[in-house]
Amino acid sequence: MRLISMKNIDMAVEGDILTIRVDLKREFGESKSGKSITIASTEGNVSVPEHEEIKIGLNIYRKK
């Protein structure tokens, strides 16, 4: 089993549908550039659950 480090992102696959859940109230501080506040991130490209060959890279942020 491979652990995937993600911030505030839950992914689930039902049939052929990928559902992504993010709590928009959470924050993880400034981005590396300092221009925005990170709300959620996959922290790079990760595999979609149950579909190792499909990758996703997601960042959700707001302006500082």
Backbone as CSV, one residue per row, in Angstrom:
resi,resn,N_x,N_y,N_z,CA_x,CA_y,CA_z,C_x,C_y,C_z
1,MET,0.840,-1.188,0.000,0.000,0.000,0.000,0.880,1.245,0.000
2,ARG,0.604,2.157,-0.915,1.372,3.390,-1.035,0.613,4.536,-0.372
3,LEU,1.257,5.224,0.568,0.630,6.383,1.188,0.814,7.597,0.296
4,ILE,-0.251,8.351,0.111,-0.212,9.553,-0.710,-0.407,10.749,0.205
5,SER,0.551,11.675,0.169,0.470,12.867,0.986,-0.280,13.955,0.228
6,MET,-1.460,14.290,0.722,-2.248,15.362,0.119,-2.771,16.244,1.251
7,LYS,-3.015,17.496,0.920,-3.561,18.426,1.897,-5.027,18.696,1.563
8,ASN,-5.936,18.233,2.437,-7.342,18.613,2.376,-8.045,18.156,1.096
9,ILE,-7.652,17.035,0.552,-8.299,16.502,-0.657,-8.651,15.040,-0.420
10,ASP,-9.923,14.712,-0.654,-10.382,13.331,-0.630,-10.887,12.999,-2.022
11,MET,-10.443,11.879,-2.563,-10.875,11.448,-3.887,-11.537,10.085,-3.770
12,ALA,-12.599,9.883,-4.539,-13.277,8.597,-4.589,-13.735,8.338,-6.016
13,VAL,-13.692,7.082,-6.414,-14.151,6.681,-7.739,-15.355,5.772,-7.568
14,GLU,-16.430,6.114,-8.277,-17.618,5.271,-8.298,-17.975,5.047,-9.757
15,GLY,-17.795,3.818,-10.208,-17.966,3.540,-11.633,-16.890,4.275,-12.415
16,ASP,-17.305,5.131,-13.319,-16.363,5.918,-14.114,-16.300,7.376,-13.670
17,ILE,-16.821,7.677,-12.481,-16.885,9.059,-11.996,-15.910,9.262,-10.839
18,LEU,-15.014,10.257,-11.000,-14.098,10.666,-9.941,-14.726,11.836,-9.194
19,THR,-14.842,11.700,-7.871,-15.369,12.773,-7.035,-14.250,13.285,-6.145
20,ILE,-14.099,14.604,-6.116,-13.073,15.252,-5.298,-13.773,16.110,-4.259
21,ARG,-13.392,15.928,-2.992,-13.975,16.717,-1.906,-12.885,17.557,-1.255
22,VAL,-13.195,18.851,-1.053,-12.266,19.796,-0.439,-13.048,20.654,0.544
23,ASP,-12.521,20.814,1.752,-13.113,21.715,2.739,-12.581,23.116,2.456
24,LEU,-13.422,23.993,1.928,-12.992,25.326,1.512,-12.694,26.254,2.686
25,LYS,-13.011,25.834,3.902,-12.727,26.658,5.085,-11.316,26.450,5.619
26,ARG,-10.667,25.363,5.234,-9.312,25.076,5.728,-8.270,25.856,4.954
27,GLU,-7.174,26.166,5.636,-6.054,26.857,5.004,-4.751,26.269,5.527
28,PHE,-3.708,26.326,4.682,-2.406,25.777,5.043,-1.295,26.801,4.928
29,GLY,-1.645,28.073,5.007,-0.633,29.116,4.973,-0.282,29.555,3.570
30,GLU,0.749,30.387,3.503,1.171,30.973,2.235,1.753,29.924,1.284
31,SER,1.558,30.205,0.004,2.206,29.393,-1.026,3.702,29.686,-1.006
32,LYS,4.461,28.931,-1.761,5.910,29.157,-1.816,6.254,30.546,-2.328
33,SER,5.436,31.069,-3.253,5.700,32.404,-3.801,5.282,33.506,-2.833
34,GLY,4.402,33.165,-1.877,3.914,34.158,-0.930,2.769,35.001,-1.469
35,LYS,2.281,34.696,-2.662,1.223,35.492,-3.284,-0.180,34.982,-2.975
36,SER,-0.275,33.763,-2.476,-1.596,33.181,-2.231,-1.585,32.322,-0.965
37,ILE,-2.799,31.937,-0.538,-2.989,31.059,0.619,-3.471,29.711,0.096
38,THR,-2.781,28.650,0.457,-3.138,27.304,0.005,-4.337,26.787,0.793
39,ILE,-5.341,26.299,0.071,-6.523,25.682,0.668,-6.439,24.164,0.559
40,ALA,-5.930,23.674,-0.574,-5.802,22.230,-0.790,-4.770,21.967,-1.877
41,SER,-4.124,20.801,-1.800,-3.139,20.446,-2.813,-2.888,18.942,-2.817
42,THR,-2.713,18.410,-4.018,-2.260,17.025,-4.121,-0.755,16.947,-3.888
43,GLU,-0.092,18.087,-3.835,1.365,18.181,-3.652,2.108,17.422,-4.739
44,GLY,1.753,17.743,-5.974,2.345,17.088,-7.126,1.320,16.214,-7.813
45,ASN,1.770,15.434,-8.759,0.868,14.542,-9.491,0.739,13.220,-8.751
46,VAL,-0.495,12.769,-8.575,-0.772,11.504,-7.896,-1.731,10.683,-8.752
47,SER,-1.770,9.397,-8.486,-2.681,8.516,-9.213,-4.095,8.634,-8.673
48,VAL,-5.052,8.523,-9.568,-6.457,8.479,-9.187,-6.695,7.130,-8.515
49,PRO,-7.467,7.087,-7.406,-7.724,5.807,-6.737,-8.250,4.750,-7.712
50,GLU,-7.702,3.559,-7.618,-8.093,2.404,-8.423,-7.743,2.548,-9.908
51,HIS,-7.009,3.607,-10.286,-6.616,3.833,-11.677,-5.179,4.365,-11.699
52,GLU,-4.250,3.517,-11.393,-2.839,3.903,-11.266,-2.312,4.638,-12.500
53,GLU,-2.857,4.325,-13.671,-2.363,4.928,-14.908,-2.891,6.343,-15.148
54,ILE,-3.899,6.774,-14.370,-4.478,8.116,-14.519,-3.945,8.997,-13.394
55,LYS,-3.397,10.145,-13.770,-2.783,11.050,-12.791,-3.589,12.337,-12.652
56,ILE,-3.470,12.959,-11.468,-4.098,14.253,-11.219,-3.130,15.118,-10.422
57,GLY,-3.081,16.386,-10.756,-2.319,17.378,-10.006,-3.254,18.550,-9.749
58,LEU,-3.503,18.863,-8.479,-4.517,19.852,-8.144,-4.016,20.783,-7.049
59,ASN,-4.194,22.082,-7.269,-3.921,23.091,-6.253,-5.136,24.002,-6.168
60,ILE,-5.596,24.259,-4.955,-6.700,25.177,-4.729,-6.191,26.254,-3.782
61,TYR,-6.389,27.511,-4.155,-5.825,28.609,-3.359,-6.673,29.856,-3.511
62,ARG,-6.386,30.840,-2.665,-7.028,32.144,-2.785,-5.934,33.207,-2.723
63,LYS,-6.261,34.379,-3.228,-5.291,35.470,-3.147,-5.062,35.855,-1.705
64,LYS,-3.845,36.276,-1.431,-3.445,36.664,-0.078,-4.088,37.979,0.315
